[in-house]
């Protein structure tokens, strides 16, 4: 069976063109070494250049952005160095494709556009895709359910095949979860929804949330962070006045 080959350059261009068509401003990759962030040795994600926007100390001329960011993860919170060579999905240097909303659109548009790009533009088989949501994020679950139903799944099939997986506090504390993102111990945070690709039963590994999730069969390809809270020192959450979206696809 013949396979369509797409270059990395085409993947980048297609991503940026898609989000530009959705009203996003295409922003150049920031330097690999941050110039104004003493908390980081290297830029480790696409949101680094927008950190001050999320914190409210900077304002841009646009409310939607997209970029392809050069990242290096060889230390700090996001250190992939020790995993390189042991899995098929960890790299120290890579490019992160991302789109952002600064108080503009939110969960529905973010997830619907992700599905559109993956299945209609990149032509990934829909039956290879799975989604995770934070256990308490009923809104994101309902959005995903509607997306799958529109794509031809029945609600019964969605449940039977566990297409949408709820992930709770699995990291040893309240809001400590693979599906709850925090910038730091305090500050902007919120639930996230990850999209996984199933490489097939011939590859060892189980779906996210299972005992065998560290295998290479189910690979996370895109994370959508919904920053809607401000974490307080006492662990309580206040709602942000303008919820934001921060996504990263590697």
VOKEGU-554830 format. One record per residue (C-alpha): residue in three letters; x, z, y. Coordinates in steps of 0.001 Angstrom, whole numbers, plus 500000, padded with zeros to 6 digits. Last residue first. Layout:
VOKEGU-554830
alaXZY
...
end
This chain:
VOKEGU-554830
unk505565518918518181
unk502215519273519892
unk501742521967522519
unk498623522904524437
unk497997525191527421
unk494418525482528729
unk493441527712531631
unk490716530241532466
unk490130530723536224
unk489142534272537241
unk490973535704534232
unk488899538124532183
unk490355541597531781
unk491650542712528408
unk492576546231527302
unk495916547079525708
unk496716550032527980
unk499294547975529913
unk496596545363530668
unk496376541897529090
unk494855539325531475
unk492377537121529631
unk491203533488529447
unk494309531615528416
unk493015529214525786
unk496003528037523772
unk495653524778521857
unk498287524282519148
unk499073520908517581
unk500798519687514401
unk500642522713512126
unk501727521639508660
unk499744522222505460
unk501767521153502401
unk505098522603503540
unk504803526102502140
unk504597529144504410
unk500815529361503924
unk501151530468500295
unk499387533840500649
unk496548532101502537
unk495827532331506274
unk496820528744506896
unk496292526522503844
unk498553526765500796
unk501966525442499883
unk503805523126497530
unk503539519360498188
unk501882517238495467
unk498486518569496606
unk498565516564499808
unk500302516412503192
unk497438518302504843
unk497725518214508645
unk496944521355510643
unk495336521836514050
unk495759525205515758
unk493232526981517949
unk494311529701520331
unk492922532961521614
unk494045534369524941
unk496841535651527119
unk497911536014530737
unk499682539296531554
unk501074542176529521
unk503267542380526422
unk504416538838527221
unk503003535290527399
unk500462536224524726
unk498807533894522226
unk496124534900519747
unk495802532689516684
unk498871533719514714
unk497693537243515474
unk498686540470517157
unk495481540935519161
unk495282544522517907
unk498243545296515675
unk500354544388512664
unk500683540620512767
unk497514539526510953
unk494955540301513654
unk492384537733512545
unk492570534073511544
unk489302532143511134
unk489698528869509252
unk487715525727510048
unk487844523049507339
unk487149525587504624
unk486183522822502149
unk482907524521501208
unk482276525722504756
unk482710522294506343
unk480863520715503425
unk477823522944504016
unk477822522195507743
unk477690518485506826
unk480713516378507657
unk480267512977509292
unk482623512955512283
unk479869514380514510
unk479568517276512065
unk483331517846512243
unk483291517941516043
unk480214520192516145
unk481877522673513781
unk485015522569515909
unk483052523465519024
unk481196526246517193
unk484487527749515972
unk485957527583519495
unk482978529520520890
unk482931532021518022
unk486432533174518961
unk486507536564517211
unk488625535517514226
unk490967533368516306
unk490580529721515384
unk492179527460512785
unk491545523757512273
unk492057521387509344
unk492885517672509276
unk493534515407506278
unk489896514314505988
unk490106512859509493
unk492768510360508436
unk495265510015511325
unk494555506910513385
unk496884507753516298
unk494165506596518693
unk490870507345516948
unk491776510267514678
unk494509512149516527
unk493585511219520091
unk489849511752519632
unk490332515047517791
unk492611516342520535
unk490180515125523195
unk487351517078521566
unk489523520188521298
unk490605520270524947
unk487248519130526304
unk485386521919524505
unk487914524665525140
unk488433524455528900
unk488386522017531800
unk489605522981535309
unk491252526375535923
unk494738524942535510
unk494250522577532597
unk497291521572530627
unk498450518889528187
unk501485519005525942
unk503915516964523884
unk506881519065522802
unk510218517367522205
unk512743518805519770
unk515987520757519558
unk516314523739517195
unk514180522194514466
unk511708523651511987
unk509133521587510065
unk510516520545506703
unk511564524064505752
unk514817525698504678
unk517136523337506556
unk516437524931509923
unk514716528289509466
unk517449530502510943
unk517666528336514066
unk513936528475514833
unk514160531187517491
unk511061531493519669
unk511308535016521081
unk514975534649522018
unk517473532323520411
unk518063528762519240
unk514797527115520202
unk515584524193522475
unk512847522135524083
unk512625518735525820
unk509133518439527299
unk506777515471527005
unk504240516038529751
unk500569516229530685
unk498863517819533676
unk495373518628534949
unk494633520724538052
unk496748518707540499
unk498447519383543854
unk500196522351542308
unk499957526061543091
unk502564528723542433
unk502385532536542297
unk499154532579540263
unk500649533705536969
unk499498530500535289
unk501059528411538047
unk504253530461537853
unk504562529634534149
unk504087525902534711
unk507702524836534096
unk507718526989530955
unk504488525493529585
unk506198522711527665
unk508007525092525369
unk511422526633524661
unk513324525931527886
unk516655527617527268
unk518260530939528255
unk514912532392529239
unk513948535557531144
unk516013534543534198
unk513494531799535048
unk514348529700538102
unk516618526900536929
unk515491526705533330
unk518146525151531039
unk516607522189529195
unk515627520741532557
unk511907519997533211
unk510257517066531456
unk508483514774533911
unk504840515350534843
unk502003512944534051
unk498983513915536152
unk495898514198533969
unk492609512406534682
unk491552511616531117
unk493225508179531231
unk496465510012532068
unk495824512020528924
unk495788508933526742
unk498697507242528531
unk500857510342528041
unk500126510571524327
unk500476506828523714
unk503780506755525575
unk505264509606523557
unk504088508251520196
unk505280504773521129
unk508757506095521969
unk508820507938518641
unk508171504621516923
unk505053503806514912
unk505173502370511395
unk501886501334509792
unk501952501664506027
unk501424499025503384
unk500000500000500000
end
